[in-house]
Amino acid sequence: GGRQDDRAERVRSRVLDQARGNPAARNWVESLPDRYFRVHDATEIAWHIEGSVDRPAGVPRVRARARPEERCTELLVVADDRPGLLARIAAALTANRLDILWAHIHSRRVAGGTAEAIDLIGVRRGARDELDPQTLAHFEKDLGRLLCDQTTPEALLAERGVASQRGGAWSNVRRGPPVVTDVEIDNRISPTHTVVDVFTRDRPGVLWGIASALEEVGLSIAVARVGTEGDRVVDAFYVADLDGAKIFEPAATEALKAAIRRRLDPGAPGAPGAHGV
């Protein structure tokens, strides 16, 4: 609505004022949608711009900063946008035993008609709020390997003992109280995207599983809202097909739900065999 649009304009103006004519800031302000300026303030945006400037094409860049008030570390991942990017980021985080608390994903057009992803992710490792430099370096290296297609998410997770190829994605995770995976699809909330809500039990690799399923059925993710309520994950994804269209066909929506359930509950009734990931 109007107040949100006003906020986006105010933040845009503040970014330009603070940057005092810096061409990178002007380009940034022109290349990102209103939604980005509604969820980040001018100080955060200055940090994002700094993290993106002079990044070589094809090389992801990762920055981190402590968020003590949220008891987590915020990661900024800047990378060439591509289908399945979020699944690869989530796999690299999971391989390094990082819990994902929230995520904001954005994309902007850059020179030559390509797109650059600006992803902000709140993470924590065990009881430690702040990430040690070694874990951060390992995550960045793993992400680089995934984005150069030197390895796959499945191979990386198997290599780290997080996922067993044979036994399904969660075979080595202690079973918690039953939380049935529920997937709801809504075409009314957004004029441009289908909204997929996923409710499931919290455990390592949930975001990787969902993002992989969305990639598998040929959908691109415009927005990811990741949240937890106790031992339950409540995630929302704004998606479209690769032509930018919403998902209306009953067969397509059923295939989408089945793909997510198959990834998250490989042994559940109705999933194609307890060993299929």
N, C-alpha and C positions, 0 to 999 in steps of 0.2 A: 504494500500500500504506500500512500504518500509519505508517511513518516520514515519508512524504511528507505525510500528513494532519496529523501532529504539526507538521511545519515550517510548513504553511499556518496552523495555529492560533497558533503562536508569532509568526509575522510579523504576523498580524492584531492580536494583543495588543500587540505593540510599536508598531504604527501608532497604536493608540488611546492607549497610554501617552504617546507623544511628542506627540500632538495635544491631550492634556488636555481631553477633552470637546468638542472642536471638532465641531459637527454635520456639517460637510462630510466629515470623516474617518469619522465613524460611518456616515454614509450610504454612503460609498465601501466600507467594510469589508463592509457588508451586501449591496451590489449587484454584487459581483464573485465569480466562482467560485474554488474552491480552486486551480485551475491557475495563476491570476494570482499568487497568494501563494506559489506554489512557485518561480516564475521571477524574481520581483523581491523585493528586500529593503526594509526599512522606509524607508531613506534615499531610494531610488529612488521609492518610492510617495509619499513626501511631495512630491517634485518633480512627480509626475503629478497629484496632487490640486491643487497650486498652479496647474498649467497648465490645469486644467478649471474652477476656481471662477469664477463670474460670466461664463461664456462665453455670448454671445448666441446664441439658437437660430438655426440656419441658417448660422452663420459658423464656418468651421474655425479652429482655433488651432494654431500651430506654435511649438514651442520647440526649442532646440538646445543641446547641451553637448558639449565635447570629451571623447573617450575615448582619451587618449594611449596607455594600455596596450594598446588594440586598434588603434591607428593609424587611428581613424575618428572621425566625429562621430555622436552619437546624436540622432535627431530624435524628438520626441514630437508626434504629430498627434492632436488631439482634435476630433471632428466628429460631426454627427448620423449615425448608422449608416444605411446604405441598401445595396441590392444594387449590386454593382459598385464599392463604395468603394475597395477595395484596387487595382483596375485603374486607377482615376482617380489615386490617390496615386502608383502606379508610373509612370503616363504623365507626371505632372508632374515626377517625379524624373528620368526619362529625358530629357524635354525640356530639362532644365537640366544635362545631361551628368553626372549623379550616378550612381556605381556603388552598387548595393545589395548590402551584404555579409550582412546578416541582418535578420530581421523577427519581431516578436512581436505578434500582433493579439488584441485583447480587446474585449468589448462588455459594457456594463452597462445595466440598466434605469434609467430616470430618470422624474421626475414626468410624469404624463399618459400612462404606458404606452409612451413612445417609448424608443429605445435610443441610447446614446452610444458611439462607438467610441474606444478608447484604443489607438493603434498606436505601437509603438516600432520604429524602423528605423535600422540602422547604415549610414552612407553615407560615401563618399569621392569626391573629385573629382580625377582624375589622380593626381599624386604628393602632392597636398596633403591632409593628414589633417583639418585644421580648415577649416570652411566659412567663406567670407567673408560678411559681412552682406548684400551685394548679391545673391549667389546665393540666400541664404535668403529674402530679400524677393521675388525673382522666383518662387521655388518656391511661396511662400505665395499670391502673386497668381494664378499659374496654377491652383493647386488650387482657389482660390475661384471662378475662372471655370468650371472643370470641374464643381464641385458646384452652381453656379447654372444649369448647362446653357447657359452662354453660348458654349461651344465643346465639341467632342468630343475624346476622346483622339487619334483618328486625325488630326483637323484640327490640333490643337496640335502633334503630332509632325511633321506635314508642314510646318507653318509654320516650325518650327525646323530643318528639313532633316535630322531624325533618321530619319524614315521616308519612303519614297517611296510614295505611294498606289498608283501603277501597278505598281511593281516588287516589292511585297511588303515586309514589315516590315524585312528585313535587307539590302535591295538595296545600300545604300551602306556596308556593313560589310565590311571585308577578310575574305575566307574564311580561317579558320584550319584546323588539322588536323581531319580528319573525326571528329566525335563524333556518332554517330547518336542521334536523340531516341528515348528509350524511356519509355513510360508504363506504370506498374504500378498495379493497383487492388486494394486489400485491404479486406475486410469483417470480418476477425477481430481486428485490433489494438484497435479501439475499439467499445464496445457501442452507441454512439450515432451515430457518423459513419463514412462511407466514407473511407479514406485513399488519396490519389492521390499516388504518388511519380513525379517527373519527373526524368529524367537527360538532360542536353543540353549542347551546347557553350556556354561562357560568352561572352556578347556583350551589347551594350547592349539594354535593353528586354525581357529574358527574363521578368522577373516580370510586366511589363505584358501580354506575350503570353499567359502561362498564366492570369493572373487574368481577362483578357478572354474567353478560351476557356471558363473555368468559368462566367462570367456568361452567355455566349452560350447554353450548354446548360441554363441555369436552376438553377444551384447556388449556395448561399451558403457562404462560407468561414468556418469557426469558428476554425481555427488555421492559420497558415502558418509553416513552418520553412524558411528560405532559407539555403543554404550553398554554398560552392564548394570544389572539390578540384582545384587546378591550373587547367587550362583547362576543367574540367567543372563544371556546376552540378548540385547534388543538392538538389531542393526537395520538401518534403512538405506536402500540404494536407489538412486534415480538413474534409470537405464533407458537405452534406445537401441534399436538394431543398427547394423553398420551403415544403413542408409539414413539414419537419424529418425526413424519412425518408432512410434509407440507399439507395444505388443498387445494386440487385441485377440488374435486367433486363439480359440480354446485349445487347439492342439499345441500351439507354441507356449501358452501359459502353463499347460500341464507338463510339457517337456522341461520347462524352466524349474518348476517346483520339484520334479523328479530328480533333476540334476543336483539341486541343492541338497535334497534329502540323502541322495546317494553318497555325496561327499561327506556329509556330517554324521550320518547314521548308517555306515556300511552294513552293519549286522542287523538292522531293524527289519521287521516284517515288511515286505513290499519292496525292499531294496534288492538290487540284483545280486544276491549272494553275499555272504558275510566277508568275502575276500576282495570284492570289487571296490576300487577306490574311485 
